[in-house]
Structures are given as structure tokens and as C-alpha cells.
Amino acid sequence: MDVDSQLLTVTDANMNAKLLLLTMFFQMFRHLMAVRPDLVITTGAAPGFAALTLGRMLGAKVIWIDSIANSEEMSSSGKQAGRFAHLWLTQWQHLSRPEGPHYFGAVL
């Protein structure tokens, strides 16, 4: 698949819409099977978490960068991402922990 010329989309979903969440995971799986990435980098939310977990299952290296919007605490997806990510990052130094997420500098 020539990913440079295609926009791949999935249904947006969250924990309050279980059927949409299942649909989104299936769509993400289908896209990842077609693309077969070596690396998945995501900044979060449910679609990003789906890409992270499914990408890992398919053998890709995975990097989670928790959203810059989550300055007070990690997102709910971000809290779970550490179990799956090869590299688990936060964009806020005060949210970093020795076991992760890690902080490597400011984005802005």
C-alpha cells in the first residue's frame, strides 16, 4: 500500500461507546495489516491506543507520547500505554517517573 497517497481513517470512539470502540479497533487492525508498519508513534486517545497495542502485536516498535493537552495528569490511555510501548513519553516533566513515562524535553 502506498501510504504516502492515502488518508486512512478510523471511527473515533471512547470507553462510553463500546460498540464504536470495537468498530474502531477492527478498522485500525485492518489498516495496520495493510500497511505493516515497522514503527508506530502516537500521541494518544483511543485510536492511538488501538494503534499502539495492535502495532505491538504485529511486531512493530511502538512509541507513546502522551498528549500535550494532559498537563495535570496522564490521559486514561496514556496510563495504560506503558504496558505496551517500547518508549513511553510525557510532554510534562512533573508527570515523569523513573519507571515511565519518561520526559526528554519540552515540545514547545
Residue pairs with C-beta under 8 A, 6 or more apart in sequence:
1 34
1 35
3 35
8 31
8 35
9 27
10 24
10 27
10 28
10 31
10 47
10 50
11 20
11 23
11 24
11 27
12 20
12 24
12 45
12 46
12 47
13 20
13 21
13 23
13 24
13 46
13 47
14 20
14 21
14 45
14 46
15 21
15 46
15 76
21 46
24 46
24 47
24 50
25 50
25 54
28 47
28 50
28 51
28 54
29 50
29 54
32 40
32 51
32 54
32 55
32 58
32 60
33 58
36 58
37 55
37 60
38 60
38 61
39 60
39 61
39 62
39 63
40 51
40 52
40 55
40 56
40 60
40 61
40 62
40 63
41 62
41 63
41 65
42 48
42 49
42 51
42 52
42 62
42 63
42 64
42 65
43 64
43 65
43 66
43 67
43 68
44 64
44 65
44 66
44 67
44 70
44 75
44 77
44 78
44 81
45 67
45 75
45 77
46 77
48 64
48 77
49 77
49 80
49 81
52 62
52 64
52 81
52 84
52 85
53 84
55 62
56 62
56 84
56 85
56 86
61 86
62 84
62 85
62 86
62 87
63 85
63 86
63 87
63 88
63 89
64 78
64 81
64 82
64 84
64 85
64 87
64 88
64 89
64 101
65 89
65 90
65 91
66 74
66 75
66 78
66 81
66 89
66 90
66 91
66 95
66 101
67 75
67 78
67 91
68 91
68 107
68 108
70 78
70 92
70 95
71 92
73 95
74 90
74 95
74 101
78 90
78 101
81 88
81 101
82 88
82 99
82 100
82 101
85 100
87 102
88 100
88 101
88 102
89 101
89 102
89 103
89 104
90 96
90 101
90 102
90 103
91 103
91 106
91 107
92 103
93 103
95 101
95 103
96 102
96 103
